[in-house]
Amino acid sequence: MKKEDLRIVFMGTPEFAVESLKTLVENDYNVVGVITMPDKPSGRGYKLKPSPVKQYALGEGLNILQPEKLKDEEFLNELRKLNADIQIVVAFRMLPEVVWSMPRKGTFNLHSSLLPQYRGAAPINWAIINGEKETGVTTFFLSHEIDTGEIIFRETTEISDNDNAETLHDRLMAMGAKLVIKTVDAIIEDNITAIPQDQLFTNETTLKPAPKIFTETCRIDWDNSKEVLYNFIRGLSPYPAAWTELENSETNERLRLKIFAGEKVEDSADIEETGSKKSELFTPGSIFTDNKNYINVSVADGLLRITDLQLSGKKRMKTVDFLNGYKLNENDRLI
């Protein structure tokens, strides 16, 4: 079979999925339909806004379906008419069996982790939060349970100490698009040896999940170590962003503060700043600042420096710019 003869239905919604769809289109694969989420109200005027995948598909003149419900009979009939040989899913939603079992060559998904690790909605965030040194992308055939199907291919990348969720997202997005092409080519050539996920771990293996992240998930617990907090902040940066509350010691007013980046303060710098390892004498969340250049926060094992932040209702800014317009009191703290 030639690639022009393979009828592909693509399913996806966010920017992460656009790169895979774009790569398929630009390499002349036969994308006969695109399934994406319905337009959603957005902005102050609550105007309907199409998904990034829909925006790209419109520009390419692709056939688009936007079902409210994936089991709706009208949608299923339209999907059948597309007569897909293969369906490709990238950052879409959980599919019912009636959908993923439809194509004769199956449905495969691109997942942004090295399955079976980090099954779930937020694998990029959790890999960084947990301090992993590597991650990757996986293609696998869909089955009944989420992210558990037989693995087709995996590609690995290192997670550097300077990566955050954004940089890793962009790298995996590009890697994933290439892996989608590799997977489609292998299907065309009938050269697939899919591996059950249970062959990749033993009873002693600890499988780490990647559940959906909620607002409360992102709250910073200053009782943790520098390393844990550094990873937590960058794993949620820039979105949805780790947050804390700044308590004014004079008024007891609390303001929400998003933290986008930080630095681990070495113990020697802690001692140099305070004359002793003074941070150990203070409650986690205590603030050390010159009100000009830096904000250091007492944590379980020393100090963490905040370098990039956003006060509720204000713009994101560097610490030096924040301190130029907001003066901290001696006993203000983060909670």
C-alpha positions in Angstrom: 0.0 0.0 0.0 1.2 3.5 -0.8 0.9 6.3 1.7 -1.5 8.1 -0.6 -3.9 5.1 -0.4 -3.9 4.9 3.4 -7.0 6.8 4.6 -6.2 8.5 7.9 -8.6 10.1 10.4 -6.8 12.4 12.8 -8.1 13.2 16.3 -6.7 15.9 18.5 -7.3 19.3 20.0 -4.4 21.4 21.5 -1.2 22.8 20.1 0.7 19.6 20.9 -1.5 17.7 18.4 -1.1 20.3 15.6 2.5 19.4 15.0 1.7 15.8 14.2 -1.2 16.8 11.9 0.9 19.3 10.2 3.7 16.8 9.6 1.2 14.3 8.1 -0.2 17.0 5.8 3.1 18.4 4.7 4.4 14.9 3.9 1.4 14.2 1.7 -0.3 11.6 3.8 -4.0 11.1 3.0 -5.8 12.8 6.0 -9.5 12.3 5.1 -10.9 13.7 8.3 -10.0 15.6 11.4 -12.0 15.1 14.7 -11.6 17.8 17.3 -13.4 19.3 20.3 -16.4 21.7 19.7 -15.6 25.4 19.8 -15.5 26.9 23.3 -16.4 30.3 24.7 -13.2 32.3 25.4 -12.1 35.8 26.5 -14.1 38.6 28.0 -16.8 38.4 25.3 -17.1 34.7 25.6 -16.8 34.4 21.8 -16.6 30.8 20.5 -13.0 29.9 19.8 -11.9 27.0 17.7 -9.2 24.5 18.9 -5.7 24.9 17.6 -6.2 21.7 15.6 -9.4 23.1 14.0 -7.6 26.3 13.1 -4.9 24.5 11.3 -7.3 22.1 9.6 -9.4 25.0 8.3 -6.4 26.5 6.8 -5.6 23.3 5.0 -9.2 22.7 3.8 -9.5 19.5 5.7 -12.8 17.8 6.5 -13.6 18.6 10.2 -16.0 16.9 12.6 -16.7 18.3 16.1 -18.9 15.9 18.1 -20.3 16.8 21.4 -20.6 13.1 22.3 -18.5 10.4 20.7 -21.3 7.8 20.9 -23.8 10.0 19.0 -25.2 8.0 16.1 -25.0 10.9 13.7 -21.3 11.4 14.4 -20.7 7.7 14.2 -22.3 7.5 10.8 -20.2 10.5 9.6 -17.1 8.8 10.9 -18.0 5.5 9.1 -18.4 7.4 5.8 -14.8 8.5 6.1 -13.8 4.8 5.7 -10.6 5.2 7.6 -7.9 2.6 7.4 -6.2 4.0 10.5 -7.1 6.6 13.2 -4.4 8.6 14.9 -5.1 10.2 18.3 -2.9 12.9 19.8 -4.1 14.8 22.9 -7.8 14.3 22.4 -10.1 12.4 24.8 -10.9 8.9 25.8 -12.5 7.1 22.9 -15.3 4.5 23.3 -14.6 1.1 21.7 -17.2 1.8 19.0 -14.9 4.5 17.7 -11.4 3.1 18.3 -12.3 -0.3 16.9 -13.7 1.1 13.6 -10.7 1.3 11.3 -9.5 -2.0 9.8 -5.8 -1.3 10.8 -6.8 0.0 14.2 -6.3 3.3 16.2 -3.1 4.4 17.7 -2.3 7.1 20.2 0.7 9.3 20.8 1.4 9.7 24.5 4.0 12.1 25.9 5.8 9.6 28.3 7.6 6.4 28.2 4.7 4.1 28.8 3.9 2.2 30.9 5.2 5.0 33.2 3.0 8.2 33.5 -0.3 7.0 32.2 -2.8 9.8 32.5 -3.6 13.4 31.5 -0.4 15.2 32.6 2.7 13.1 31.9 5.0 16.0 31.0 4.3 17.9 34.3 4.6 14.8 36.5 7.8 13.6 35.0 9.5 16.9 35.9 7.7 17.2 39.3 9.0 13.8 40.2 12.6 14.7 39.2 12.9 12.2 36.4 16.1 12.4 34.3 14.5 11.1 31.1 11.1 10.8 29.5 9.9 10.4 25.9 7.0 9.7 23.6 5.2 6.5 22.9 2.8 5.3 20.2 0.5 2.5 21.1 -2.7 0.8 19.9 -5.8 1.8 21.9 -7.5 -0.7 24.1 -10.2 -0.6 26.8 -8.2 0.9 29.7 -6.7 4.3 29.2 -3.0 4.3 28.1 -2.6 0.6 28.5 -2.6 -0.7 24.9 0.2 -2.5 23.1 3.2 -0.4 22.5 4.4 0.2 18.9 7.4 2.6 19.3 9.1 4.7 22.0 11.6 7.5 21.7 13.6 8.8 24.7 14.9 12.3 25.6 16.8 13.6 28.6 15.2 16.0 31.1 17.8 18.6 31.9 17.9 20.5 35.2 16.9 23.6 33.3 13.8 22.2 31.6 10.4 23.2 32.6 7.0 22.0 31.4 7.0 24.4 28.4 10.5 23.4 27.0 9.8 19.7 27.5 6.4 20.0 25.9 7.8 21.6 22.8 10.6 19.1 22.5 8.2 16.1 22.9 5.8 17.7 20.5 8.4 17.7 17.7 9.6 14.2 18.7 6.0 13.0 18.7 5.3 14.2 15.2 8.3 12.3 13.9 7.2 9.2 15.8 3.7 9.4 14.3 5.2 9.4 10.8 7.4 6.4 11.8 4.4 4.5 13.1 2.3 5.2 10.0 5.1 4.1 7.7 5.4 0.9 9.7 1.7 0.2 9.4 1.8 0.8 5.7 4.7 -1.6 5.4 2.9 -4.1 7.7 6.0 -4.0 9.8 4.6 -3.7 13.3 5.5 -5.9 16.3 3.4 -4.4 19.1 4.5 -5.2 22.7 2.0 -5.7 25.6 2.9 -3.2 28.3 3.0 -5.8 31.0 6.1 -7.2 29.3 7.9 -4.0 30.2 7.6 -4.2 33.9 7.6 -6.7 36.8 5.7 -7.0 40.0 8.6 -5.0 41.6 8.2 -2.1 39.2 6.5 1.0 40.7 4.3 2.5 38.1 4.0 6.3 38.4 0.7 7.9 37.4 0.1 11.2 35.7 -3.3 12.3 36.9 -5.0 15.5 35.8 -3.7 18.6 37.6 -6.1 20.8 39.5 -5.7 24.2 41.0 -5.1 22.8 44.5 -2.6 20.4 43.2 -0.4 23.4 42.3 -0.2 24.9 45.8 3.3 25.0 47.1 4.1 23.3 50.4 7.2 25.1 51.7 7.9 22.3 54.2 9.5 20.4 51.3 13.2 20.4 50.3 14.8 22.7 47.8 15.1 20.0 45.2 11.4 18.9 45.6 10.2 22.5 45.3 12.5 23.4 42.4 11.2 20.5 40.5 7.6 21.2 41.5 7.8 24.8 40.3 9.4 24.1 36.9 7.1 21.1 36.4 4.1 23.5 36.5 5.7 26.3 34.6 4.3 28.3 32.8 1.0 26.6 33.0 -0.9 26.0 35.2 1.8 27.5 37.5 2.7 26.7 41.1 1.2 29.1 43.5 1.3 30.2 47.1 -0.2 33.0 49.2 1.8 36.0 50.4 0.6 37.0 53.9 1.2 40.7 54.9 2.4 40.7 58.5 0.9 44.1 59.2 -2.6 43.7 57.7 -2.9 39.8 57.6 -4.1 40.3 54.0 -3.3 37.4 51.7 -2.5 37.7 48.0 -2.1 34.8 45.6 1.3 34.6 44.1 2.2 32.4 41.1 5.8 31.2 41.0 7.2 30.4 37.5 10.9 29.9 38.3 13.3 29.5 41.2 16.9 28.7 42.1 18.3 26.4 44.8 20.4 28.6 47.1 23.6 26.8 48.1 24.2 26.4 51.9 27.3 28.5 51.6 25.3 31.4 50.1 22.7 30.9 52.9 25.4 31.3 55.5 27.0 34.2 53.7 23.7 36.1 53.5 22.6 35.6 57.1 25.9 35.0 59.1 24.8 31.4 59.9 22.5 28.9 58.3 19.8 31.1 59.6 17.1 29.6 57.5 17.0 26.6 59.7 15.8 28.7 62.6 12.8 30.0 60.7 9.4 28.4 59.8 9.2 27.2 56.1 7.8 30.1 54.1 9.7 32.8 55.9 11.0 35.4 53.5 14.6 36.9 53.3 14.9 39.8 51.0 16.8 43.0 50.4 13.7 44.5 48.8 15.7 45.2 45.7 17.2 42.2 44.0 16.1 38.9 45.5 13.5 37.0 47.4 14.7 33.9 49.3 12.3 31.6 51.0 13.0 29.3 54.0 12.3 25.7 53.1 12.9 22.3 54.8 16.7 22.2 54.1 17.7 25.8 53.4 16.7 28.5 51.0 14.9 28.7 47.6 15.2 31.8 45.6 12.2 33.1 43.6 13.2 34.5 40.3 10.0 34.8 38.2 6.6 35.5 39.7 3.1 37.0 39.2 1.0 38.7 41.8 -2.7 38.2 41.5 -4.2 40.6 39.0 -0.7 41.8 37.8 1.6 40.8 35.0 4.3 38.1 35.2 7.7 39.6 36.0 11.2 39.0 37.3 11.8 39.4 41.0 13.8 42.6 40.6 10.8 44.2 38.8 8.4 42.9 41.3 10.4 44.5 44.2 10.5 47.8 42.3 6.8 48.2 42.8 6.0 46.0 45.9 7.9 46.3 49.2 7.9 43.3 51.5 7.7 43.7 55.3 10.2 42.0 57.6 7.7 39.3 58.8 5.8 38.8 55.6 5.6 35.1 54.7 4.5 32.6 52.1 1.9 30.1 53.1 
